[in-house]
Amino acid sequence: MPESAFRPCAFGDCERIEPIYAKFQTSIDAHDAGIQLSPILGPPFYERIKNAFAIVASGEGRLYGNISLRKGVILPDAST
């Protein structure tokens, strides 16, 4: 599965897991446990944001409380 959820590296350390990242991962897992929140260093992360299709401001105030999601195709439910 290609990567589809991204976070900035806190303080330039991609191994550092801020509490907000754990919450984001819990939310992602609730919908698709196969997706991991992938770290990207600051400049490439913010370049990705500049090229985003849409930006949603949630009001999250914690440092590094940003994520980038890759949009894709949502297949119809086979049971309907």
C-alpha positions, 0 to 999 in steps of 0.5 A: 500500500502506498503511503497516504498519511504524513506528518512533519518530523518534530524538531527535525527528528523523524524518530520523535513521536509527539503525543499528537502523532499517537492520537492521529495514528489512533484516528487513522487506525479506526478507519484503516489499520494498514495506514501508518503516519509517515514522517517527512522532514520540515522543508519537504513536508511544507512543500507538500502542503503548498501543493495541496489540493485542499487545506482544512484548518481544524483549530488544533493548537499543539505544535506539529499538529499538522498532517497531510493526507493523500486523496484517492479513490473510495471504492463503492461498498460491495454489499450495496 
